[in-house]
Amino acid sequence: MTKKKLIEIIKRILKTEADIEFLLKLDASELETLVAIIRDRIGLNGSTGA
């Protein structure tokens, strides 16, 4: 997945229009990790979580 696409996913998850283009400095694998962490933290990973 491209870095631009990953940033769009992050913006959608966070429901923000803020400029987060600084995240382009991260590697694609780091962005994928960030997306997974955010999804897990806000409960979008499919689990019921605590």
mmCIF entry with sequence, helices, sheets and N, C-alpha, C, O atoms, coordinates in Angstrom:
data_MODEL
# 
_entry.id   MODEL 
# 
_entity.id                         1 
_entity.type                       polymer 
_entity.pdbx_number_of_molecules   1 
# 
_entity_poly.entity_id                      1 
_entity_poly.type                           'polypeptide(L)' 
_entity_poly.nstd_linkage                   no 
_entity_poly.nstd_monomer                   no 
_entity_poly.pdbx_seq_one_letter_code       MTKKKLIEIIKRILKTEADIEFLLKLDASELETLVAIIRDRIGLNGSTGA 
_entity_poly.pdbx_seq_one_letter_code_can   MTKKKLIEIIKRILKTEADIEFLLKLDASELETLVAIIRDRIGLNGSTGA 
_entity_poly.pdbx_strand_id                 A 
# 
loop_
_entity_poly_seq.entity_id 
_entity_poly_seq.num 
_entity_poly_seq.mon_id 
_entity_poly_seq.hetero 
1 1  MET n 
1 2  THR n 
1 3  LYS n 
1 4  LYS n 
1 5  LYS n 
1 6  LEU n 
1 7  ILE n 
1 8  GLU n 
1 9  ILE n 
1 10 ILE n 
1 11 LYS n 
1 12 ARG n 
1 13 ILE n 
1 14 LEU n 
1 15 LYS n 
1 16 THR n 
1 17 GLU n 
1 18 ALA n 
1 19 ASP n 
1 20 ILE n 
1 21 GLU n 
1 22 PHE n 
1 23 LEU n 
1 24 LEU n 
1 25 LYS n 
1 26 LEU n 
1 27 ASP n 
1 28 ALA n 
1 29 SER n 
1 30 GLU n 
1 31 LEU n 
1 32 GLU n 
1 33 THR n 
1 34 LEU n 
1 35 VAL n 
1 36 ALA n 
1 37 ILE n 
1 38 ILE n 
1 39 ARG n 
1 40 ASP n 
1 41 ARG n 
1 42 ILE n 
1 43 GLY n 
1 44 LEU n 
1 45 ASN n 
1 46 GLY n 
1 47 SER n 
1 48 THR n 
1 49 GLY n 
1 50 ALA n 
# 
_struct_asym.id          A 
_struct_asym.entity_id   1 
# 
loop_
_struct_conf.conf_type_id 
_struct_conf.id 
_struct_conf.pdbx_PDB_helix_id 
_struct_conf.beg_label_comp_id 
_struct_conf.beg_label_asym_id 
_struct_conf.beg_label_seq_id 
_struct_conf.pdbx_beg_PDB_ins_code 
_struct_conf.end_label_comp_id 
_struct_conf.end_label_asym_id 
_struct_conf.end_label_seq_id 
_struct_conf.pdbx_end_PDB_ins_code 
_struct_conf.beg_auth_comp_id 
_struct_conf.beg_auth_asym_id 
_struct_conf.beg_auth_seq_id 
_struct_conf.end_auth_comp_id 
_struct_conf.end_auth_asym_id 
_struct_conf.end_auth_seq_id 
_struct_conf.pdbx_PDB_helix_class 
_struct_conf.details 
_struct_conf.pdbx_PDB_helix_length 
HELX_P HELX_P1 AA1 LYS A 3  ? LEU A 14 ? LYS A 3  LEU A 14 1 ? 12 
HELX_P HELX_P2 AA2 GLU A 21 ? LYS A 25 ? GLU A 21 LYS A 25 5 ? 5  
HELX_P HELX_P3 AA3 ALA A 28 ? ILE A 42 ? ALA A 28 ILE A 42 1 ? 15 
# 
_struct_conf_type.id          HELX_P 
_struct_conf_type.criteria    ? 
_struct_conf_type.reference   ? 
# 
loop_
_atom_site.group_PDB 
_atom_site.id 
_atom_site.type_symbol 
_atom_site.label_atom_id 
_atom_site.label_alt_id 
_atom_site.label_comp_id 
_atom_site.label_asym_id 
_atom_site.label_entity_id 
_atom_site.label_seq_id 
_atom_site.pdbx_PDB_ins_code 
_atom_site.Cartn_x 
_atom_site.Cartn_y 
_atom_site.Cartn_z 
_atom_site.occupancy 
_atom_site.B_iso_or_equiv 
_atom_site.pdbx_formal_charge 
_atom_site.auth_seq_id 
_atom_site.auth_comp_id 
_atom_site.auth_asym_id 
_atom_site.auth_atom_id 
_atom_site.pdbx_PDB_model_num 
ATOM 1   N N  . MET A 1 1  ? 0.852   -1.169 0.000  1.00 0.00 ? 1  MET A N  1 
ATOM 2   C CA . MET A 1 1  ? 0.000   0.000  0.000  1.00 0.00 ? 1  MET A CA 1 
ATOM 3   C C  . MET A 1 1  ? 0.903   1.238  0.000  1.00 0.00 ? 1  MET A C  1 
ATOM 4   O O  . MET A 1 1  ? 1.960   1.242  0.630  1.00 0.00 ? 1  MET A O  1 
ATOM 5   N N  . THR A 1 2  ? 0.484   2.268  -0.698 1.00 0.00 ? 2  THR A N  1 
ATOM 6   C CA . THR A 1 2  ? 1.311   3.470  -0.776 1.00 0.00 ? 2  THR A CA 1 
ATOM 7   C C  . THR A 1 2  ? 1.229   4.265  0.533  1.00 0.00 ? 2  THR A C  1 
ATOM 8   O O  . THR A 1 2  ? 0.285   4.131  1.312  1.00 0.00 ? 2  THR A O  1 
ATOM 9   N N  . LYS A 1 3  ? 2.242   5.085  0.738  1.00 0.00 ? 3  LYS A N  1 
ATOM 10  C CA . LYS A 1 3  ? 2.269   5.908  1.937  1.00 0.00 ? 3  LYS A CA 1 
ATOM 11  C C  . LYS A 1 3  ? 1.118   6.917  1.930  1.00 0.00 ? 3  LYS A C  1 
ATOM 12  O O  . LYS A 1 3  ? 0.522   7.196  2.970  1.00 0.00 ? 3  LYS A O  1 
ATOM 13  N N  . LYS A 1 4  ? 0.813   7.456  0.755  1.00 0.00 ? 4  LYS A N  1 
ATOM 14  C CA . LYS A 1 4  ? -0.315  8.404  0.647  1.00 0.00 ? 4  LYS A CA 1 
ATOM 15  C C  . LYS A 1 4  ? -1.630  7.741  1.055  1.00 0.00 ? 4  LYS A C  1 
ATOM 16  O O  . LYS A 1 4  ? -2.442  8.335  1.765  1.00 0.00 ? 4  LYS A O  1 
ATOM 17  N N  . LYS A 1 5  ? -1.828  6.498  0.596  1.00 0.00 ? 5  LYS A N  1 
ATOM 18  C CA . LYS A 1 5  ? -3.052  5.766  0.922  1.00 0.00 ? 5  LYS A CA 1 
ATOM 19  C C  . LYS A 1 5  ? -3.127  5.497  2.420  1.00 0.00 ? 5  LYS A C  1 
ATOM 20  O O  . LYS A 1 5  ? -4.193  5.620  3.022  1.00 0.00 ? 5  LYS A O  1 
ATOM 21  N N  . LEU A 1 6  ? -2.001  5.132  3.022  1.00 0.00 ? 6  LEU A N  1 
ATOM 22  C CA . LEU A 1 6  ? -1.973  4.875  4.461  1.00 0.00 ? 6  LEU A CA 1 
ATOM 23  C C  . LEU A 1 6  ? -2.303  6.137  5.255  1.00 0.00 ? 6  LEU A C  1 
ATOM 24  O O  . LEU A 1 6  ? -2.996  6.073  6.270  1.00 0.00 ? 6  LEU A O  1 
ATOM 25  N N  . ILE A 1 7  ? -1.807  7.278  4.793  1.00 0.00 ? 7  ILE A N  1 
ATOM 26  C CA . ILE A 1 7  ? -2.117  8.536  5.465  1.00 0.00 ? 7  ILE A CA 1 
ATOM 27  C C  . ILE A 1 7  ? -3.605  8.863  5.324  1.00 0.00 ? 7  ILE A C  1 
ATOM 28  O O  . ILE A 1 7  ? -4.219  9.369  6.264  1.00 0.00 ? 7  ILE A O  1 
ATOM 29  N N  . GLU A 1 8  ? -4.180  8.581  4.171  1.00 0.00 ? 8  GLU A N  1 
ATOM 30  C CA . GLU A 1 8  ? -5.622  8.786  3.993  1.00 0.00 ? 8  GLU A CA 1 
ATOM 31  C C  . GLU A 1 8  ? -6.420  7.900  4.946  1.00 0.00 ? 8  GLU A C  1 
ATOM 32  O O  . GLU A 1 8  ? -7.434  8.334  5.492  1.00 0.00 ? 8  GLU A O  1 
ATOM 33  N N  . ILE A 1 9  ? -5.973  6.671  5.149  1.00 0.00 ? 9  ILE A N  1 
ATOM 34  C CA . ILE A 1 9  ? -6.636  5.768  6.099  1.00 0.00 ? 9  ILE A CA 1 
ATOM 35  C C  . ILE A 1 9  ? -6.565  6.348  7.503  1.00 0.00 ? 9  ILE A C  1 
ATOM 36  O O  . ILE A 1 9  ? -7.558  6.349  8.231  1.00 0.00 ? 9  ILE A O  1 
ATOM 37  N N  . ILE A 1 10 ? -5.398  6.837  7.882  1.00 0.00 ? 10 ILE A N  1 
ATOM 38  C CA . ILE A 1 10 ? -5.238  7.429  9.210  1.00 0.00 ? 10 ILE A CA 1 
ATOM 39  C C  . ILE A 1 10 ? -6.166  8.634  9.372  1.00 0.00 ? 10 ILE A C  1 
ATOM 40  O O  . ILE A 1 10 ? -6.809  8.784  10.410 1.00 0.00 ? 10 ILE A O  1 
ATOM 41  N N  . LYS A 1 11 ? -6.238  9.488  8.356  1.00 0.00 ? 11 LYS A N  1 
ATOM 42  C CA . LYS A 1 11 ? -7.116  10.659 8.416  1.00 0.00 ? 11 LYS A CA 1 
ATOM 43  C C  . LYS A 1 11 ? -8.576  10.236 8.566  1.00 0.00 ? 11 LYS A C  1 
ATOM 44  O O  . LYS A 1 11 ? -9.334  10.853 9.313  1.00 0.00 ? 11 LYS A O  1 
ATOM 45  N N  . ARG A 1 12 ? -8.961  9.186  7.856  1.00 0.00 ? 12 ARG A N  1 
ATOM 46  C CA . ARG A 1 12 ? -10.340 8.701  7.927  1.00 0.00 ? 12 ARG A CA 1 
ATOM 47  C C  . ARG A 1 12 ? -10.636 8.121  9.309  1.00 0.00 ? 12 ARG A C  1 
ATOM 48  O O  . ARG A 1 12 ? -11.694 8.383  9.881  1.00 0.00 ? 12 ARG A O  1 
ATOM 49  N N  . ILE A 1 13 ? -9.701  7.332  9.846  1.00 0.00 ? 13 ILE A N  1 
ATOM 50  C CA . ILE A 1 13 ? -9.894  6.742  11.172 1.00 0.00 ? 13 ILE A CA 1 
ATOM 51  C C  . ILE A 1 13 ? -10.031 7.832  12.228 1.00 0.00 ? 13 ILE A C  1 
ATOM 52  O O  . ILE A 1 13 ? -10.890 7.756  13.106 1.00 0.00 ? 13 ILE A O  1 
ATOM 53  N N  . LEU A 1 14 ? -9.174  8.850  12.133 1.00 0.00 ? 14 LEU A N  1 
ATOM 54  C CA . LEU A 1 14 ? -9.171  9.926  13.124 1.00 0.00 ? 14 LEU A CA 1 
ATOM 55  C C  . LEU A 1 14 ? -10.235 10.991 12.854 1.00 0.00 ? 14 LEU A C  1 
ATOM 56  O O  . LEU A 1 14 ? -10.440 11.896 13.663 1.00 0.00 ? 14 LEU A O  1 
ATOM 57  N N  . LYS A 1 15 ? -10.914 10.872 11.703 1.00 0.00 ? 15 LYS A N  1 
ATOM 58  C CA . LYS A 1 15 ? -11.945 11.832 11.303 1.00 0.00 ? 15 LYS A CA 1 
ATOM 59  C C  . LYS A 1 15 ? -11.400 13.252 11.374 1.00 0.00 ? 15 LYS A C  1 
ATOM 60  O O  . LYS A 1 15 ? -11.962 14.118 12.045 1.00 0.00 ? 15 LYS A O  1 
ATOM 61  N N  . THR A 1 16 ? -10.306 13.471 10.675 1.00 0.00 ? 16 THR A N  1 
ATOM 62  C CA . THR A 1 16 ? -9.662  14.783 10.682 1.00 0.00 ? 16 THR A CA 1 
ATOM 63  C C  . THR A 1 16 ? -9.294  15.231 9.284  1.00 0.00 ? 16 THR A C  1 
ATOM 64  O O  . THR A 1 16 ? -9.069  14.419 8.387  1.00 0.00 ? 16 THR A O  1 
ATOM 65  N N  . GLU A 1 17 ? -9.240  16.518 9.123  1.00 0.00 ? 17 GLU A N  1 
ATOM 66  C CA . GLU A 1 17 ? -8.756  17.119 7.888  1.00 0.00 ? 17 GLU A CA 1 
ATOM 67  C C  . GLU A 1 17 ? -7.406  17.791 8.143  1.00 0.00 ? 17 GLU A C  1 
ATOM 68  O O  . GLU A 1 17 ? -6.888  18.508 7.287  1.00 0.00 ? 17 GLU A O  1 
ATOM 69  N N  . ALA A 1 18 ? -6.851  17.554 9.318  1.00 0.00 ? 18 ALA A N  1 
ATOM 70  C CA . ALA A 1 18 ? -5.572  18.157 9.679  1.00 0.00 ? 18 ALA A CA 1 
ATOM 71  C C  . ALA A 1 18 ? -4.477  17.705 8.719  1.00 0.00 ? 18 ALA A C  1 
ATOM 72  O O  . ALA A 1 18 ? -4.526  16.609 8.161  1.00 0.00 ? 18 ALA A O  1 
ATOM 73  N N  . ASP A 1 19 ? -3.501  18.568 8.543  1.00 0.00 ? 19 ASP A N  1 
ATOM 74  C CA . ASP A 1 19 ? -2.365  18.251 7.680  1.00 0.00 ? 19 ASP A CA 1 
ATOM 75  C C  . ASP A 1 19 ? -1.426  17.310 8.430  1.00 0.00 ? 19 ASP A C  1 
ATOM 76  O O  . ASP A 1 19 ? -0.713  17.722 9.345  1.00 0.00 ? 19 ASP A O  1 
ATOM 77  N N  . ILE A 1 20 ? -1.438  16.058 8.032  1.00 0.00 ? 20 ILE A N  1 
ATOM 78  C CA . ILE A 1 20 ? -0.554  15.075 8.670  1.00 0.00 ? 20 ILE A CA 1 
ATOM 79  C C  . ILE A 1 20 ? 0.463   14.532 7.662  1.00 0.00 ? 20 ILE A C  1 
ATOM 80  O O  . ILE A 1 20 ? 0.964   13.416 7.797  1.00 0.00 ? 20 ILE A O  1 
ATOM 81  N N  . GLU A 1 21 ? 0.745   15.343 6.665  1.00 0.00 ? 21 GLU A N  1 
ATOM 82  C CA . GLU A 1 21 ? 1.695   14.953 5.627  1.00 0.00 ? 21 GLU A CA 1 
ATOM 83  C C  . GLU A 1 21 ? 3.097   14.701 6.178  1.00 0.00 ? 21 GLU A C  1 
ATOM 84  O O  . GLU A 1 21 ? 3.913   14.049 5.527  1.00 0.00 ? 21 GLU A O  1 
ATOM 85  N N  . PHE A 1 22 ? 3.379   15.218 7.380  1.00 0.00 ? 22 PHE A N  1 
ATOM 86  C CA . PHE A 1 22 ? 4.680   14.956 7.991  1.00 0.00 ? 22 PHE A CA 1 
ATOM 87  C C  . PHE A 1 22 ? 4.898   13.468 8.197  1.00 0.00 ? 22 PHE A C  1 
ATOM 88  O O  . PHE A 1 22 ? 6.034   13.020 8.352  1.00 0.00 ? 22 PHE A O  1 
ATOM 89  N N  . LEU A 1 23 ? 3.816   12.701 8.199  1.00 0.00 ? 23 LEU A N  1 
ATOM 90  C CA . LEU A 1 23 ? 3.930   11.248 8.353  1.00 0.00 ? 23 LEU A CA 1 
ATOM 91  C C  . LEU A 1 23 ? 4.588   10.599 7.139  1.00 0.00 ? 23 LEU A C  1 
ATOM 92  O O  . LEU A 1 23 ? 5.010   9.445  7.207  1.00 0.00 ? 23 LEU A O  1 
ATOM 93  N N  . LEU A 1 24 ? 4.680   11.328 6.034  1.00 0.00 ? 24 LEU A N  1 
ATOM 94  C CA . LEU A 1 24 ? 5.366   10.797 4.853  1.00 0.00 ? 24 LEU A CA 1 
ATOM 95  C C  . LEU A 1 24 ? 6.834   10.518 5.137  1.00 0.00 ? 24 LEU A C  1 
ATOM 96  O O  . LEU A 1 24 ? 7.480   9.788  4.385  1.00 0.00 ? 24 LEU A O  1 
ATOM 97  N N  . LYS A 1 25 ? 7.368   11.085 6.207  1.00 0.00 ? 25 LYS A N  1 
ATOM 98  C CA . LYS A 1 25 ? 8.757   10.836 6.592  1.00 0.00 ? 25 LYS A CA 1 
ATOM 99  C C  . LYS A 1 25 ? 8.956   9.403  7.084  1.00 0.00 ? 25 LYS A C  1 
ATOM 100 O O  . LYS A 1 25 ? 10.077  8.894  7.099  1.00 0.00 ? 25 LYS A O  1 
ATOM 101 N N  . LEU A 1 26 ? 7.857   8.757  7.489  1.00 0.00 ? 26 LEU A N  1 
ATOM 102 C CA . LEU A 1 26 ? 7.936   7.378  7.967  1.00 0.00 ? 26 LEU A CA 1 
ATOM 103 C C  . LEU A 1 26 ? 7.989   6.413  6.791  1.00 0.00 ? 26 LEU A C  1 
ATOM 104 O O  . LEU A 1 26 ? 7.526   6.726  5.694  1.00 0.00 ? 26 LEU A O  1 
ATOM 105 N N  . ASP A 1 27 ? 8.555   5.245  7.031  1.00 0.00 ? 27 ASP A N  1 
ATOM 106 C CA . ASP A 1 27 ? 8.536   4.171  6.034  1.00 0.00 ? 27 ASP A CA 1 
ATOM 107 C C  . ASP A 1 27 ? 7.114   3.632  5.932  1.00 0.00 ? 27 ASP A C  1 
ATOM 108 O O  . ASP A 1 27 ? 6.321   3.803  6.858  1.00 0.00 ? 27 ASP A O  1 
ATOM 109 N N  . ALA A 1 28 ? 6.788   2.993  4.833  1.00 0.00 ? 28 ALA A N  1 
ATOM 110 C CA . ALA A 1 28 ? 5.459   2.402  4.648  1.00 0.00 ? 28 ALA A CA 1 
ATOM 111 C C  . ALA A 1 28 ? 5.157   1.394  5.750  1.00 0.00 ? 28 ALA A C  1 
ATOM 112 O O  . ALA A 1 28 ? 4.031   1.342  6.245  1.00 0.00 ? 28 ALA A O  1 
ATOM 113 N N  . SER A 1 29 ? 6.133   0.602  6.138  1.00 0.00 ? 29 SER A N  1 
ATOM 114 C CA . SER A 1 29 ? 5.903   -0.391 7.192  1.00 0.00 ? 29 SER A CA 1 
ATOM 115 C C  . SER A 1 29 ? 5.610   0.286  8.530  1.00 0.00 ? 29 SER A C  1 
ATOM 116 O O  . SER A 1 29 ? 4.830   -0.234 9.327  1.00 0.00 ? 29 SER A O  1 
ATOM 117 N N  . GLU A 1 30 ? 6.223   1.430  8.781  1.00 0.00 ? 30 GLU A N  1 
ATOM 118 C CA . GLU A 1 30 ? 5.952   2.182  10.008 1.00 0.00 ? 30 GLU A CA 1 
ATOM 119 C C  . GLU A 1 30 ? 4.547   2.768  9.984  1.00 0.00 ? 30 GLU A C  1 
ATOM 120 O O  . GLU A 1 30 ? 3.864   2.801  11.007 1.00 0.00 ? 30 GLU A O  1 
ATOM 121 N N  . LEU A 1 31 ? 4.119   3.227  8.817  1.00 0.00 ? 31 LEU A N  1 
ATOM 122 C CA . LEU A 1 31 ? 2.753   3.737  8.684  1.00 0.00 ? 31 LEU A CA 1 
ATOM 123 C C  . LEU A 1 31 ? 1.731   2.621  8.860  1.00 0.00 ? 31 LEU A C  1 
ATOM 124 O O  . LEU A 1 31 ? 0.686   2.831  9.477  1.00 0.00 ? 31 LEU A O  1 
ATOM 125 N N  . GLU A 1 32 ? 2.018   1.450  8.331  1.00 0.00 ? 32 GLU A N  1 
ATOM 126 C CA . GLU A 1 32 ? 1.118   0.303  8.504  1.00 0.00 ? 32 GLU A CA 1 
ATOM 127 C C  . GLU A 1 32 ? 0.995   -0.044 9.982  1.00 0.00 ? 32 GLU A C  1 
ATOM 128 O O  . GLU A 1 32 ? -0.095  -0.351 10.465 1.00 0.00 ? 32 GLU A O  1 
ATOM 129 N N  . THR A 1 33 ? 2.103   0.006  10.691 1.00 0.00 ? 33 THR A N  1 
ATOM 130 C CA . THR A 1 33 ? 2.093   -0.261 12.130 1.00 0.00 ? 33 THR A CA 1 
ATOM 131 C C  . THR A 1 33 ? 1.248   0.785  12.843 1.00 0.00 ? 33 THR A C  1 
ATOM 132 O O  . THR A 1 33 ? 0.451   0.450  13.719 1.00 0.00 ? 33 THR A O  1 
ATOM 133 N N  . LEU A 1 34 ? 1.420   2.045  12.475 1.00 0.00 ? 34 LEU A N  1 
ATOM 134 C CA . LEU A 1 34 ? 0.648   3.127  13.086 1.00 0.00 ? 34 LEU A CA 1 
ATOM 135 C C  . LEU A 1 34 ? -0.847  2.941  12.843 1.00 0.00 ? 34 LEU A C  1 
ATOM 136 O O  . LEU A 1 34 ? -1.645  3.120  13.763 1.00 0.00 ? 34 LEU A O  1 
ATOM 137 N N  . VAL A 1 35 ? -1.233  2.589  11.638 1.00 0.00 ? 35 VAL A N  1 
ATOM 138 C CA . VAL A 1 35 ? -2.645  2.336  11.324 1.00 0.00 ? 35 VAL A CA 1 
ATOM 139 C C  . VAL A 1 35 ? -3.177  1.216  12.218 1.00 0.00 ? 35 VAL A C  1 
ATOM 140 O O  . VAL A 1 35 ? -4.263  1.340  12.784 1.00 0.00 ? 35 VAL A O  1 
ATOM 141 N N  . ALA A 1 36 ? -2.428  0.137  12.348 1.00 0.00 ? 36 ALA A N  1 
ATOM 142 C CA . ALA A 1 36 ? -2.862  -0.993 13.172 1.00 0.00 ? 36 ALA A CA 1 
ATOM 143 C C  . ALA A 1 36 ? -3.014  -0.589 14.643 1.00 0.00 ? 36 ALA A C  1 
ATOM 144 O O  . ALA A 1 36 ? -3.971  -0.990 15.305 1.00 0.00 ? 36 ALA A O  1 
ATOM 145 N N  . ILE A 1 37 ? -2.075  0.197  15.143 1.00 0.00 ? 37 ILE A N  1 
ATOM 146 C CA . ILE A 1 37 ? -2.126  0.633  16.544 1.00 0.00 ? 37 ILE A CA 1 
ATOM 147 C C  . ILE A 1 37 ? -3.335  1.533  16.782 1.00 0.00 ? 37 ILE A C  1 
ATOM 148 O O  . ILE A 1 37 ? -4.035  1.386  17.784 1.00 0.00 ? 37 ILE A O  1 
ATOM 149 N N  . ILE A 1 38 ? -3.579  2.465  15.859 1.00 0.00 ? 38 ILE A N  1 
ATOM 150 C CA . ILE A 1 38 ? -4.730  3.366  16.006 1.00 0.00 ? 38 ILE A CA 1 
ATOM 151 C C  . ILE A 1 38 ? -6.027  2.577  15.956 1.00 0.00 ? 38 ILE A C  1 
ATOM 152 O O  . ILE A 1 38 ? -6.916  2.784  16.782 1.00 0.00 ? 38 ILE A O  1 
ATOM 153 N N  . ARG A 1 39 ? -6.137  1.675  14.992 1.00 0.00 ? 39 ARG A N  1 
ATOM 154 C CA . ARG A 1 39 ? -7.357  0.854  14.887 1.00 0.00 ? 39 ARG A CA 1 
ATOM 155 C C  . ARG A 1 39 ? -7.578  0.049  16.161 1.00 0.00 ? 39 ARG A C  1 
ATOM 156 O O  . ARG A 1 39 ? -8.699  -0.028 16.664 1.00 0.00 ? 39 ARG A O  1 
ATOM 157 N N  . ASP A 1 40 ? -6.519  -0.547 16.678 1.00 0.00 ? 40 ASP A N  1 
ATOM 158 C CA . ASP A 1 40 ? -6.633  -1.340 17.900 1.00 0.00 ? 40 ASP A CA 1 
ATOM 159 C C  . ASP A 1 40 ? -7.059  -0.464 19.068 1.00 0.00 ? 40 ASP A C  1 
ATOM 160 O O  . ASP A 1 40 ? -7.923  -0.847 19.857 1.00 0.00 ? 40 ASP A O  1 
ATOM 161 N N  . ARG A 1 41 ? -6.458  0.698  19.174 1.00 0.00 ? 41 ARG A N  1 
ATOM 162 C CA . ARG A 1 41 ? -6.730  1.589  20.306 1.00 0.00 ? 41 ARG A CA 1 
ATOM 163 C C  . ARG A 1 41 ? -8.158  2.101  20.316 1.00 0.00 ? 41 ARG A C  1 
ATOM 164 O O  . ARG A 1 41 ? -8.764  2.227  21.381 1.00 0.00 ? 41 ARG A O  1 
ATOM 165 N N  . ILE A 1 42 ? -8.706  2.398  19.142 1.00 0.00 ? 42 ILE A N  1 
ATOM 166 C CA . ILE A 1 42 ? -10.066 2.929  19.106 1.00 0.00 ? 42 ILE A CA 1 
ATOM 167 C C  . ILE A 1 42 ? -11.111 1.848  18.804 1.00 0.00 ? 42 ILE A C  1 
ATOM 168 O O  . ILE A 1 42 ? -12.288 2.149  18.606 1.00 0.00 ? 42 ILE A O  1 
ATOM 169 N N  . GLY A 1 43 ? -10.671 0.606  18.774 1.00 0.00 ? 43 GLY A N  1 
ATOM 170 C CA . GLY A 1 43 ? -11.605 -0.499 18.662 1.00 0.00 ? 43 GLY A CA 1 
ATOM 171 C C  . GLY A 1 43 ? -12.112 -0.804 17.279 1.00 0.00 ? 43 GLY A C  1 
ATOM 172 O O  . GLY A 1 43 ? -13.222 -1.316 17.140 1.00 0.00 ? 43 GLY A O  1 
ATOM 173 N N  . LEU A 1 44 ? -11.340 -0.509 16.241 1.00 0.00 ? 44 LEU A N  1 
ATOM 174 C CA . LEU A 1 44 ? -11.774 -0.795 14.877 1.00 0.00 ? 44 LEU A CA 1 
ATOM 175 C C  . LEU A 1 44 ? -11.192 -2.094 14.343 1.00 0.00 ? 44 LEU A C  1 
ATOM 176 O O  . LEU A 1 44 ? -11.262 -2.360 13.143 1.00 0.00 ? 44 LEU A O  1 
ATOM 177 N N  . ASN A 1 45 ? -10.624 -2.897 15.216 1.00 0.00 ? 45 ASN A N  1 
ATOM 178 C CA . ASN A 1 45 ? -9.991  -4.133 14.770 1.00 0.00 ? 45 ASN A CA 1 
ATOM 179 C C  . ASN A 1 45 ? -10.932 -5.331 14.828 1.00 0.00 ? 45 ASN A C  1 
ATOM 180 O O  . ASN A 1 45 ? -10.522 -6.454 14.533 1.00 0.00 ? 45 ASN A O  1 
ATOM 181 N N  . GLY A 1 46 ? -12.185 -5.105 15.205 1.00 0.00 ? 46 GLY A N  1 
ATOM 182 C CA . GLY A 1 46 ? -13.148 -6.192 15.207 1.00 0.00 ? 46 GLY A CA 1 
ATOM 183 C C  . GLY A 1 46 ? -13.322 -6.864 16.561 1.00 0.00 ? 46 GLY A C  1 
ATOM 184 O O  . GLY A 1 46 ? -14.282 -7.610 16.752 1.00 0.00 ? 46 GLY A O  1 
ATOM 185 N N  . SER A 1 47 ? -12.415 -6.620 17.509 1.00 0.00 ? 47 SER A N  1 
ATOM 186 C CA . SER A 1 47 ? -12.555 -7.226 18.825 1.00 0.00 ? 47 SER A CA 1 
ATOM 187 C C  . SER A 1 47 ? -13.366 -6.317 19.732 1.00 0.00 ? 47 SER A C  1 
ATOM 188 O O  . SER A 1 47 ? -13.543 -5.130 19.458 1.00 0.00 ? 47 SER A O  1 
ATOM 189 N N  . THR A 1 48 ? -13.849 -6.893 20.805 1.00 0.00 ? 48 THR A N  1 
ATOM 190 C CA . THR A 1 48 ? -14.635 -6.106 21.730 1.00 0.00 ? 48 THR A CA 1 
ATOM 191 C C  . THR A 1 48 ? -13.747 -5.288 22.660 1.00 0.00 ? 48 THR A C  1 
ATOM 192 O O  . THR A 1 48 ? -14.160 -4.229 23.132 1.00 0.00 ? 48 THR A O  1 
ATOM 193 N N  . GLY A 1 49 ? -12.543 -5.760 22.928 1.00 0.00 ? 49 GLY A N  1 
ATOM 194 C CA . GLY A 1 49 ? -11.576 -4.991 23.709 1.00 0.00 ? 49 GLY A CA 1 
ATOM 195 C C  . GLY A 1 49 ? -12.072 -4.574 25.070 1.00 0.00 ? 49 GLY A C  1 
ATOM 196 O O  . GLY A 1 49 ? -13.234 -4.797 25.413 1.00 0.00 ? 49 GLY A O  1 
ATOM 197 N N  . ALA A 1 50 ? -11.197 -3.971 25.845 1.00 0.00 ? 50 ALA A N  1 
ATOM 198 C CA . ALA A 1 50 ? -11.582 -3.521 27.181 1.00 0.00 ? 50 ALA A CA 1 
ATOM 199 C C  . ALA A 1 50 ? -11.489 -2.024 27.265 1.00 0.00 ? 50 ALA A C  1 
ATOM 200 O O  . ALA A 1 50 ? -11.773 -1.446 28.314 1.00 0.00 ? 50 ALA A O  1 
# 
